[in-house]
């Protein structure tokens, strides 16, 4: 038995759904069914792990492309800059044990 369900989607999500279904040569409802079955087939921990991985990949991509369109004034490697920061007193609050902590 198949039941009909009415749902509300934001316009941008519906556009993405239609584009993906079109690329795959699937009906919209078929893609929604497969997506929902895949989502419900995962545990909450698996979904959290996937979400965390997606956020990390997004952050890594942001770091890779950060300098695009920006002027870089320091030609040293990031590792060299981080080592310099660690050697200064200015970095102590970042490490959690600065002189001004009580």
ZALUM-437758 format. One record per residue: residue number from 1; residue in three letters; y, z, x of N, C-alpha, C, O in turn. Coordinates in steps of 0.05 Angstrom, whole numbers, plus 32768, in hexadecimal, padded with zeros to 4 digits. Atoms other than C-alpha are relative to their C-alpha. Layout:
N
vexgu nr:NUM	rest:ALA	n.py:Y	n.pz:Z	n.px:X	ca.py:Y	ca.pz:Z	ca.px:X	c.py:Y	c.pz:Z	c.px:X	o.py:Y	o.pz:Z	o.px:X .
...
***
This chain:
102
vexgu nr:1	rest:UNK	n.py:7FE9	n.pz:8000	n.px:8011	ca.py:8000	ca.pz:8000	ca.px:8000	c.py:8019	c.pz:8000	c.px:8012	o.py:8019	o.pz:800D	o.px:8026 .
vexgu nr:2	rest:UNK	n.py:7FE7	n.pz:8001	n.px:7FF2	ca.py:8046	ca.pz:7FF0	ca.px:8018	c.py:8016	c.pz:8008	c.px:7FED	o.py:8019	o.pz:7FFE	o.px:7FD7 .
vexgu nr:3	rest:UNK	n.py:7FE9	n.pz:7FF6	n.px:8010	ca.py:8083	ca.pz:8015	ca.px:7FFE	c.py:801A	c.pz:7FF4	c.px:800B	o.py:801C	o.pz:7FEF	o.px:8023 .
vexgu nr:4	rest:UNK	n.py:7FE5	n.pz:800A	n.px:7FF8	ca.py:80CA	ca.pz:7FFA	ca.px:8000	c.py:8012	c.pz:8019	c.px:8003	o.py:8012	o.pz:802B	o.px:7FF3 .
vexgu nr:5	rest:UNK	n.py:7FEE	n.pz:7FEA	n.px:7FFA	ca.py:80FE	ca.pz:8028	ca.px:801F	c.py:801C	c.pz:7FF4	c.px:8005	o.py:801E	o.pz:7FE0	o.px:8012 .
vexgu nr:6	rest:UNK	n.py:7FE5	n.pz:8008	n.px:7FFB	ca.py:8149	ca.pz:8021	ca.px:801F	c.py:800D	c.pz:8013	c.px:8014	o.py:800C	o.pz:802C	o.px:8010 .
vexgu nr:7	rest:UNK	n.py:7FF2	n.pz:7FEF	n.px:7FEC	ca.py:816E	ca.pz:803A	ca.px:805D	c.py:801B	c.pz:7FF5	c.px:8005	o.py:8021	o.pz:7FDD	o.px:8000 .
vexgu nr:8	rest:UNK	n.py:7FE6	n.pz:8008	n.px:7FF8	ca.py:81B5	ca.pz:8037	ca.px:8075	c.py:8001	c.pz:7FFF	c.px:801F	o.py:7FF8	o.pz:8011	o.px:802C .
vexgu nr:9	rest:UNK	n.py:7FFE	n.pz:8003	n.px:7FE3	ca.py:81C4	ca.pz:801D	ca.px:80BB	c.py:801D	c.pz:7FF8	c.px:8007	o.py:802A	o.pz:7FEA	o.px:7FF7 .
vexgu nr:10	rest:UNK	n.py:7FE6	n.pz:8009	n.px:7FF8	ca.py:8206	ca.pz:8016	ca.px:80E0	c.py:7FFF	c.pz:7FE2	c.px:8006	o.py:7FEA	o.pz:7FD7	o.px:800E .
vexgu nr:11	rest:UNK	n.py:7FFF	n.pz:801D	n.px:7FFC	ca.py:821C	ca.pz:7FCD	ca.px:80E6	c.py:7FF6	c.pz:7FF7	c.px:801C	o.py:7FE7	o.pz:7FE4	o.px:801E .
vexgu nr:12	rest:UNK	n.py:8008	n.pz:8008	n.px:7FE5	ca.py:8212	ca.pz:7FCB	ca.px:8132	c.py:7FE2	c.pz:8003	c.px:8004	o.py:7FD5	o.pz:7FF2	o.px:8011 .
vexgu nr:13	rest:UNK	n.py:801C	n.pz:7FFC	n.px:7FFE	ca.py:81CB	ca.pz:7FE6	ca.px:812C	c.py:7FF1	c.pz:7FEA	c.px:7FF1	o.py:7FDC	o.pz:7FE0	o.px:7FFA .
vexgu nr:14	rest:UNK	n.py:800D	n.pz:8015	n.px:8010	ca.py:81B9	ca.pz:7FB4	ca.px:80F6	c.py:8002	c.pz:7FE6	c.px:800F	o.py:7FEF	o.pz:7FD6	o.px:800F .
vexgu nr:15	rest:UNK	n.py:7FFD	n.pz:8019	n.px:7FF0	ca.py:81D4	ca.pz:7F7C	ca.px:8122	c.py:7FEC	c.pz:7FFF	c.px:8017	o.py:7FE0	o.pz:7FEB	o.px:801C .
vexgu nr:16	rest:UNK	n.py:8014	n.pz:7FFE	n.px:7FEA	ca.py:81A9	ca.pz:7F94	ca.px:815C	c.py:7FE4	c.pz:7FFB	c.px:7FF5	o.py:7FD4	o.pz:7FEE	o.px:8002 .
vexgu nr:17	rest:UNK	n.py:801B	n.pz:8003	n.px:800D	ca.py:816C	ca.pz:7F99	ca.px:812E	c.py:7FFB	c.pz:7FE2	c.px:7FFA	o.py:7FE6	o.pz:7FD8	o.px:8000 .
vexgu nr:18	rest:UNK	n.py:8003	n.pz:801C	n.px:8008	ca.py:8177	ca.pz:7F52	ca.px:8113	c.py:7FFD	c.pz:7FEE	c.px:8019	o.py:7FED	o.pz:7FDC	o.px:8019 .
vexgu nr:19	rest:UNK	n.py:8001	n.pz:8010	n.px:7FE8	ca.py:8182	ca.pz:7F36	ca.px:8159	c.py:7FE4	c.pz:8003	c.px:800E	o.py:7FD8	o.pz:7FEF	o.px:8016 .
vexgu nr:20	rest:UNK	n.py:801A	n.pz:7FFB	n.px:7FF3	ca.py:8143	ca.pz:7F57	ca.px:8175	c.py:7FE9	c.pz:7FF3	c.px:7FF0	o.py:7FD7	o.pz:7FE7	o.px:7FFB .
vexgu nr:21	rest:UNK	n.py:8014	n.pz:800C	n.px:8011	ca.py:8119	ca.pz:7F42	ca.px:8139	c.py:8000	c.pz:7FE1	c.px:8003	o.py:7FEB	o.pz:7FD5	o.px:8004 .
vexgu nr:22	rest:UNK	n.py:7FFE	n.pz:801D	n.px:7FFD	ca.py:8133	ca.pz:7EFB	ca.px:8141	c.py:7FF4	c.pz:7FF7	c.px:801B	o.py:7FE6	o.pz:7FE2	o.px:801C .
vexgu nr:23	rest:UNK	n.py:800B	n.pz:8007	n.px:7FE6	ca.py:8121	ca.pz:7EF9	ca.px:818B	c.py:7FE2	c.pz:8002	c.px:8000	o.py:7FD5	o.pz:7FF2	o.px:800D .
vexgu nr:24	rest:UNK	n.py:801D	n.pz:7FFC	n.px:8000	ca.py:80DC	ca.pz:7F13	ca.px:817D	c.py:7FF2	c.pz:7FEF	c.px:7FEA	o.py:7FD9	o.pz:7FED	o.px:7FE9 .
vexgu nr:25	rest:UNK	n.py:800C	n.pz:8010	n.px:8016	ca.py:80D2	ca.pz:7EE4	ca.px:8141	c.py:7FF3	c.pz:8011	c.px:7FEB	o.py:7FDF	o.pz:8009	o.px:7FDF .
vexgu nr:26	rest:UNK	n.py:800B	n.pz:7FEE	n.px:8014	ca.py:80C5	ca.pz:7F1F	ca.px:8113	c.py:8013	c.pz:8004	c.px:7FE9	o.py:802B	o.pz:7FFF	o.px:7FEC .
vexgu nr:27	rest:UNK	n.py:7FEE	n.pz:7FF8	n.px:8016	ca.py:80DF	ca.pz:7F34	ca.px:80D0	c.py:800C	c.pz:801B	c.px:8007	o.py:8000	o.pz:802B	o.px:8015 .
vexgu nr:28	rest:UNK	n.py:7FF2	n.pz:7FE7	n.px:7FFB	ca.py:8110	ca.pz:7F6D	ca.px:80D1	c.py:7FEE	c.pz:8018	c.px:7FF8	o.py:7FEC	o.pz:802B	o.px:8008 .
vexgu nr:29	rest:UNK	n.py:8010	n.pz:7FEA	n.px:8009	ca.py:80E1	ca.pz:7F9A	ca.px:80A9	c.py:7FE8	c.pz:8004	c.px:8013	o.py:7FDF	o.pz:801B	o.px:8017 .
vexgu nr:30	rest:UNK	n.py:8017	n.pz:7FFE	n.px:7FEE	ca.py:80A7	ca.pz:7F8B	ca.px:80D9	c.py:8008	c.pz:800F	c.px:801A	o.py:7FFA	o.pz:8020	o.px:8024 .
vexgu nr:31	rest:UNK	n.py:7FF7	n.pz:7FF3	n.px:7FE8	ca.py:80D0	ca.pz:7FA0	ca.px:8115	c.py:8006	c.pz:801E	c.px:7FFB	o.py:8000	o.pz:802F	o.px:800C .
vexgu nr:32	rest:UNK	n.py:7FFB	n.pz:7FE4	n.px:8007	ca.py:80E7	ca.pz:7FE0	ca.px:80F2	c.py:7FE6	c.pz:800F	c.px:7FFD	o.py:7FE4	o.pz:8026	o.px:8007 .
vexgu nr:33	rest:UNK	n.py:801A	n.pz:7FF3	n.px:8003	ca.py:809F	ca.pz:7FF0	ca.px:80E0	c.py:7FF3	c.pz:8006	c.px:801B	o.py:7FEA	o.pz:801D	o.px:8020 .
vexgu nr:34	rest:UNK	n.py:800B	n.pz:7FFC	n.px:7FE5	ca.py:8087	ca.pz:7FE6	ca.px:8128	c.py:800F	c.pz:8015	c.px:8010	o.py:8003	o.pz:8026	o.px:801D .
vexgu nr:35	rest:UNK	n.py:7FF0	n.pz:7FED	n.px:7FF2	ca.py:80C1	ca.pz:800D	ca.px:8144	c.py:7FFC	c.pz:801D	c.px:7FF6	o.py:7FFA	o.pz:802F	o.px:8006 .
vexgu nr:36	rest:UNK	n.py:8004	n.pz:7FE6	n.px:800B	ca.py:80B8	ca.pz:8047	ca.px:8115	c.py:7FE4	c.pz:800B	c.px:8007	o.py:7FE1	o.pz:8023	o.px:800D .
vexgu nr:37	rest:UNK	n.py:801C	n.pz:7FF7	n.px:7FF9	ca.py:806C	ca.pz:804A	ca.px:8121	c.py:7FFF	c.pz:8008	c.px:801E	o.py:7FF2	o.pz:801C	o.px:8024 .
vexgu nr:38	rest:UNK	n.py:8000	n.pz:7FF8	n.px:7FE4	ca.py:8079	ca.pz:804B	ca.px:816D	c.py:800E	c.pz:801A	c.px:8004	o.py:8005	o.pz:802B	o.px:8013 .
vexgu nr:39	rest:UNK	n.py:7FF1	n.pz:7FE8	n.px:7FFE	ca.py:80AD	ca.pz:8081	ca.px:8166	c.py:7FF0	c.pz:8018	c.px:7FF6	o.py:7FEF	o.pz:802D	o.px:8004 .
vexgu nr:40	rest:UNK	n.py:800F	n.pz:7FEA	n.px:800C	ca.py:8083	ca.pz:80AD	ca.px:8139	c.py:7FE5	c.pz:8006	c.px:800F	o.py:7FDA	o.pz:801B	o.px:800D .
vexgu nr:41	rest:UNK	n.py:8019	n.pz:7FFD	n.px:7FF1	ca.py:8046	ca.pz:80A2	ca.px:8166	c.py:8004	c.pz:8010	c.px:801A	o.py:7FF1	o.pz:8018	o.px:8027 .
vexgu nr:42	rest:UNK	n.py:7FFA	n.pz:7FF1	n.px:7FE8	ca.py:8069	ca.pz:80C6	ca.px:819F	c.py:8006	c.pz:801D	c.px:7FFA	o.py:8010	o.pz:8024	o.px:7FE4 .
vexgu nr:43	rest:UNK	n.py:7FF9	n.pz:7FE4	n.px:8004	ca.py:8070	ca.pz:8111	ca.px:81A8	c.py:801E	c.pz:8004	c.px:8005	o.py:802B	o.pz:7FF3	o.px:8011 .
vexgu nr:44	rest:UNK	n.py:7FE4	n.pz:7FF9	n.px:7FFB	ca.py:80B4	ca.pz:8132	ca.px:81A9	c.py:8005	c.pz:8001	c.px:801F	o.py:801A	o.pz:7FF8	o.px:8028 .
vexgu nr:45	rest:UNK	n.py:7FFC	n.pz:7FFF	n.px:7FE3	ca.py:80AA	ca.pz:813E	ca.px:81F4	c.py:8001	c.pz:7FE4	c.px:800C	o.py:8011	o.pz:7FE0	o.px:801E .
vexgu nr:46	rest:UNK	n.py:8000	n.pz:801C	n.px:7FF6	ca.py:809B	ca.pz:80F4	ca.px:8201	c.py:801B	c.pz:7FF3	c.px:7FF9	o.py:8027	o.pz:7FE5	o.px:800A .
vexgu nr:47	rest:UNK	n.py:7FE6	n.pz:800B	n.px:8008	ca.py:80DA	ca.pz:80E1	ca.px:81DA	c.py:8017	c.pz:800C	c.px:8012	o.py:8029	o.pz:7FFD	o.px:801A .
vexgu nr:48	rest:UNK	n.py:7FEC	n.pz:7FF4	n.px:7FEF	ca.py:8103	ca.pz:8113	ca.px:8202	c.py:7FFF	c.pz:7FF5	c.px:801D	o.py:8014	o.pz:7FF0	o.px:8029 .
vexgu nr:49	rest:UNK	n.py:8003	n.pz:800B	n.px:7FE5	ca.py:80E7	ca.pz:80F9	ca.px:8244	c.py:800B	c.pz:7FE4	c.px:8001	o.py:8019	o.pz:7FDD	o.px:8014 .
vexgu nr:50	rest:UNK	n.py:7FF6	n.pz:801B	n.px:8001	ca.py:80F7	ca.pz:80B2	ca.px:8230	c.py:801F	c.pz:8000	c.px:7FFE	o.py:802C	o.pz:7FF0	o.px:800B .
vexgu nr:51	rest:UNK	n.py:7FE3	n.pz:7FFE	n.px:8003	ca.py:813E	ca.pz:80C6	ca.px:821B	c.py:800D	c.pz:8008	c.px:801B	o.py:8021	o.pz:7FFE	o.px:8023 .
vexgu nr:52	rest:UNK	n.py:7FF6	n.pz:7FF6	n.px:7FE6	ca.py:8148	ca.pz:80EB	ca.px:825D	c.py:7FFF	c.pz:7FE9	c.px:8015	o.py:8012	o.pz:7FE5	o.px:8024 .
vexgu nr:53	rest:UNK	n.py:8003	n.pz:8016	n.px:7FEE	ca.py:812E	ca.pz:80AF	ca.px:8284	c.py:8016	c.pz:7FEA	c.px:7FFA	o.py:8022	o.pz:7FDF	o.px:800D .
vexgu nr:54	rest:UNK	n.py:7FEC	n.pz:8014	n.px:8007	ca.py:815D	ca.pz:8080	ca.px:825E	c.py:801C	c.pz:800A	c.px:8009	o.py:802C	o.pz:7FF9	o.px:8013 .
vexgu nr:55	rest:UNK	n.py:7FE6	n.pz:7FF6	n.px:7FF6	ca.py:8199	ca.pz:80AE	ca.px:826E	c.py:8002	c.pz:7FFE	c.px:801E	o.py:8017	o.pz:7FF7	o.px:8028 .
vexgu nr:56	rest:UNK	n.py:7FFF	n.pz:8001	n.px:7FE3	ca.py:8186	ca.pz:80B0	ca.px:82B7	c.py:8004	c.pz:7FE3	c.px:8009	o.py:8013	o.pz:7FDE	o.px:801C .
vexgu nr:57	rest:UNK	n.py:7FFD	n.pz:801C	n.px:7FF9	ca.py:817F	ca.pz:8064	ca.px:82BA	c.py:801D	c.pz:7FF7	c.px:7FFB	o.py:8028	o.pz:7FE7	o.px:800A .
vexgu nr:58	rest:UNK	n.py:7FE4	n.pz:8007	n.px:8007	ca.py:81C3	ca.pz:805D	ca.px:8298	c.py:8013	c.pz:800B	c.px:8015	o.py:8025	o.pz:7FFD	o.px:801E .
vexgu nr:59	rest:UNK	n.py:7FEF	n.pz:7FF4	n.px:7FEC	ca.py:81E2	ca.pz:808D	ca.px:82CA	c.py:7FFD	c.pz:7FF1	c.px:801B	o.py:8011	o.pz:7FED	o.px:8029 .
vexgu nr:60	rest:UNK	n.py:8005	n.pz:800F	n.px:7FE6	ca.py:81C2	ca.pz:8069	ca.px:8306	c.py:800E	c.pz:7FE5	c.px:7FFF	o.py:801A	o.pz:7FDD	o.px:8013 .
vexgu nr:61	rest:UNK	n.py:7FF3	n.pz:801A	n.px:8002	ca.py:81DB	ca.pz:8026	ca.px:82ED	c.py:801E	c.pz:8004	c.px:8002	o.py:802C	o.pz:7FF3	o.px:800F .
vexgu nr:62	rest:UNK	n.py:7FE3	n.pz:7FFB	n.px:7FFE	ca.py:8220	ca.pz:8044	ca.px:82E5	c.py:8008	c.pz:8005	c.px:801D	o.py:801E	o.pz:7FFD	o.px:8026 .
vexgu nr:63	rest:UNK	n.py:7FF9	n.pz:7FFB	n.px:7FE4	ca.py:821E	ca.pz:805D	ca.px:832D	c.py:7FFE	c.pz:7FE6	c.px:8010	o.py:800F	o.pz:7FE2	o.px:8022 .
vexgu nr:64	rest:UNK	n.py:8003	n.pz:801A	n.px:7FF1	ca.py:8206	ca.pz:8018	ca.px:8346	c.py:8019	c.pz:7FEF	c.px:7FFC	o.py:8022	o.pz:7FE1	o.px:800E .
vexgu nr:65	rest:UNK	n.py:7FEA	n.pz:8012	n.px:8006	ca.py:8240	ca.pz:7FF5	ca.px:8324	c.py:801B	c.pz:800D	c.px:8000	o.py:802F	o.pz:8001	o.px:7FF9 .
vexgu nr:66	rest:UNK	n.py:7FE7	n.pz:7FF0	n.px:8001	ca.py:8275	ca.pz:802B	ca.px:832C	c.py:8016	c.pz:7FF2	c.px:8010	o.py:802D	o.pz:7FF1	o.px:8006 .
vexgu nr:67	rest:UNK	n.py:7FEB	n.pz:800C	n.px:7FEF	ca.py:829A	ca.pz:8007	ca.px:8364	c.py:8009	c.pz:7FE5	c.px:7FF7	o.py:801D	o.pz:7FDB	o.px:8001 .
vexgu nr:68	rest:UNK	n.py:7FF8	n.pz:801A	n.px:8009	ca.py:829D	ca.pz:7FC5	ca.px:8340	c.py:801C	c.pz:8001	c.px:7FF3	o.py:8020	o.pz:8010	o.px:7FE0 .
vexgu nr:69	rest:UNK	n.py:7FE6	n.pz:8001	n.px:800B	ca.py:82E5	ca.pz:7FB4	ca.px:8332	c.py:8012	c.pz:8017	c.px:800A	o.py:8029	o.pz:8019	o.px:8000 .
vexgu nr:70	rest:UNK	n.py:7FF0	n.pz:7FEA	n.px:7FF5	ca.py:82FE	ca.pz:7FF1	ca.px:8359	c.py:8004	c.pz:7FFC	c.px:801E	o.py:7FF3	o.pz:7FF0	o.px:802B .
vexgu nr:71	rest:UNK	n.py:7FFC	n.pz:8002	n.px:7FE4	ca.py:831C	ca.pz:7FF5	ca.px:839E	c.py:7FF3	c.pz:8019	c.px:800D	o.py:7FF8	o.pz:802F	o.px:8005 .
vexgu nr:72	rest:UNK	n.py:800D	n.pz:7FEA	n.px:7FF2	ca.py:82F2	ca.pz:801F	ca.px:83CD	c.py:8010	c.pz:8005	c.px:801A	o.py:8013	o.pz:7FF2	o.px:802A .
vexgu nr:73	rest:UNK	n.py:7FEF	n.pz:7FFA	n.px:7FEA	ca.py:831C	ca.pz:8043	ca.px:8401	c.py:7FF0	c.pz:800D	c.px:8017	o.py:7FFC	o.pz:8012	o.px:802C .
vexgu nr:74	rest:UNK	n.py:8010	n.pz:7FF2	n.px:7FEB	ca.py:82E3	ca.pz:8063	ca.px:8429	c.py:7FE7	c.pz:7FEF	c.px:8004	o.py:7FD7	o.pz:7FEB	o.px:7FF2 .
vexgu nr:75	rest:UNK	n.py:8017	n.pz:8012	n.px:7FFB	ca.py:82AF	ca.pz:8037	ca.px:844B	c.py:7FE8	c.pz:800F	c.px:800A	o.py:7FD4	o.pz:8003	o.px:8012 .
vexgu nr:76	rest:UNK	n.py:8017	n.pz:7FF0	n.px:7FF7	ca.py:8281	ca.pz:8071	ca.px:845D	c.py:7FEB	c.pz:8000	c.px:7FEA	o.py:7FF1	o.pz:7FFA	o.px:7FD2 .
vexgu nr:77	rest:UNK	n.py:8015	n.pz:7FFF	n.px:8014	ca.py:823E	ca.pz:8078	ca.px:843B	c.py:8004	c.pz:8019	c.px:7FEF	o.py:8010	o.pz:802D	o.px:7FF7 .
vexgu nr:78	rest:UNK	n.py:7FFF	n.pz:7FE9	n.px:8012	ca.py:8238	ca.pz:80A7	ca.px:8400	c.py:7FF4	c.pz:8019	c.px:800C	o.py:7FFE	o.pz:802F	o.px:800A .
vexgu nr:79	rest:UNK	n.py:800D	n.pz:7FE9	n.px:7FF3	ca.py:8208	ca.pz:80D3	ca.px:8427	c.py:8012	c.pz:800D	c.px:8015	o.py:8013	o.pz:8025	o.px:8017 .
vexgu nr:80	rest:UNK	n.py:7FEE	n.pz:7FF6	n.px:7FEB	ca.py:823A	ca.pz:80DA	ca.px:8460	c.py:8017	c.pz:8011	c.px:7FF2	o.py:801E	o.pz:8026	o.px:7FFC .
vexgu nr:81	rest:UNK	n.py:7FEA	n.pz:7FF2	n.px:800E	ca.py:8271	ca.pz:80EF	ca.px:842E	c.py:7FF5	c.pz:801A	c.px:7FF5	o.py:8002	o.pz:802F	o.px:7FF7 .
vexgu nr:82	rest:UNK	n.py:800C	n.pz:7FE8	n.px:800B	ca.py:8242	ca.pz:8121	ca.px:840C	c.py:7FFC	c.pz:8015	c.px:8016	o.py:8000	o.pz:802D	o.px:8012 .
vexgu nr:83	rest:UNK	n.py:8004	n.pz:7FED	n.px:7FEA	ca.py:8230	ca.pz:8140	ca.px:844F	c.py:801B	c.pz:800D	c.px:8009	o.py:801C	o.pz:8025	o.px:800E .
vexgu nr:84	rest:UNK	n.py:7FE6	n.pz:7FF5	n.px:7FF9	ca.py:827A	ca.pz:8148	ca.px:8460	c.py:800A	c.pz:8014	c.px:7FEB	o.py:8014	o.pz:8029	o.px:7FF2 .
vexgu nr:85	rest:UNK	n.py:7FF8	n.pz:7FED	n.px:8016	ca.py:8287	ca.pz:8169	ca.px:841C	c.py:7FF1	c.pz:801A	c.px:8003	o.py:7FFD	o.pz:8030	o.px:8000 .
vexgu nr:86	rest:UNK	n.py:8010	n.pz:7FE7	n.px:7FFD	ca.py:824E	ca.pz:819A	ca.px:8428	c.py:8009	c.pz:8011	c.px:8017	o.py:8006	o.pz:8029	o.px:8016 .
vexgu nr:87	rest:UNK	n.py:7FF7	n.pz:7FF1	n.px:7FE8	ca.py:826C	ca.pz:81AE	ca.px:846B	c.py:801B	c.pz:800D	c.px:7FFC	o.py:8023	o.pz:801D	o.px:800D .
vexgu nr:88	rest:UNK	n.py:7FE6	n.pz:7FF5	n.px:8005	ca.py:82AF	ca.pz:81C0	ca.px:844D	c.py:7FFF	c.pz:8019	c.px:7FEE	o.py:7FED	o.pz:801C	o.px:7FDE .
vexgu nr:89	rest:UNK	n.py:7FFE	n.pz:7FE9	n.px:8012	ca.py:82C4	ca.pz:8201	ca.px:842C	c.py:8006	c.pz:7FF8	c.px:7FE4	o.py:8000	o.pz:8006	o.px:7FD1 .
vexgu nr:90	rest:UNK	n.py:7FF9	n.pz:800A	n.px:801A	ca.py:82DE	ca.pz:81D8	ca.px:83F2	c.py:7FE7	c.pz:7FFC	c.px:7FEE	o.py:7FE9	o.pz:7FFD	o.px:7FD5 .
vexgu nr:91	rest:UNK	n.py:8018	n.pz:8005	n.px:8010	ca.py:8296	ca.pz:81CA	ca.px:83DC	c.py:7FF2	c.pz:8019	c.px:7FF7	o.py:7FDF	o.pz:8018	o.px:7FE7 .
vexgu nr:92	rest:UNK	n.py:800D	n.pz:7FE8	n.px:8007	ca.py:8282	ca.pz:8213	ca.px:83D7	c.py:7FFF	c.pz:8006	c.px:7FE2	o.py:7FE9	o.pz:800E	o.px:7FD8 .
vexgu nr:93	rest:UNK	n.py:8002	n.pz:7FFB	n.px:801D	ca.py:8295	ca.pz:821A	ca.px:838D	c.py:7FEC	c.pz:7FEE	c.px:7FF2	o.py:7FE0	o.pz:7FF5	o.px:7FDE .
vexgu nr:94	rest:UNK	n.py:8013	n.pz:8012	n.px:800C	ca.py:826B	ca.pz:81DD	ca.px:837E	c.py:7FE3	c.pz:8009	c.px:8005	o.py:7FD1	o.pz:8004	o.px:7FF4 .
vexgu nr:95	rest:UNK	n.py:801A	n.pz:7FF6	n.px:7FFA	ca.py:822F	ca.pz:81FE	ca.px:839F	c.py:7FFB	c.pz:801B	c.px:7FF3	o.py:7FE4	o.pz:8025	o.px:7FF3 .
vexgu nr:96	rest:UNK	n.py:8004	n.pz:7FE7	n.px:800E	ca.py:823B	ca.pz:823F	ca.px:8378	c.py:8003	c.pz:8019	c.px:8010	o.py:7FFC	o.pz:802F	o.px:8007 .
vexgu nr:97	rest:UNK	n.py:7FFD	n.pz:7FE8	n.px:7FF0	ca.py:824B	ca.pz:826E	ca.px:83B1	c.py:801A	c.pz:7FFE	c.px:8011	o.py:8019	o.pz:7FFF	o.px:802A .
vexgu nr:98	rest:UNK	n.py:7FE6	n.pz:8001	n.px:7FF2	ca.py:8295	ca.pz:8268	ca.px:83C2	c.py:800A	c.pz:801C	c.px:8006	o.py:8001	o.pz:8030	o.px:7FFA .
vexgu nr:99	rest:UNK	n.py:7FF5	n.pz:7FE6	n.px:7FF7	ca.py:82BE	ca.pz:829F	ca.px:83E3	c.py:800F	c.pz:800E	c.px:7FE9	o.py:8012	o.pz:8026	o.px:7FE9 .
vexgu nr:100	rest:UNK	n.py:7FEF	n.pz:7FF4	n.px:8014	ca.py:82E9	ca.pz:82A9	ca.px:83A5	c.py:7FF0	c.pz:800A	c.px:7FE8	o.py:7FFC	o.pz:8014	o.px:7FD4 .
vexgu nr:101	rest:UNK	n.py:8011	n.pz:7FF6	n.px:8016	ca.py:82AE	ca.pz:82BC	ca.px:8378	c.py:7FFD	c.pz:801F	c.px:8002	o.py:7FFA	o.pz:8029	o.px:8018 .
vexgu nr:102	rest:UNK	n.py:8004	n.pz:7FE2	n.px:7FFF	ca.py:82A8	ca.pz:8305	ca.px:8364	c.py:7FE9	c.pz:8007	c.px:7FED	o.py:7FE3	o.pz:801F	o.px:7FEB .
***
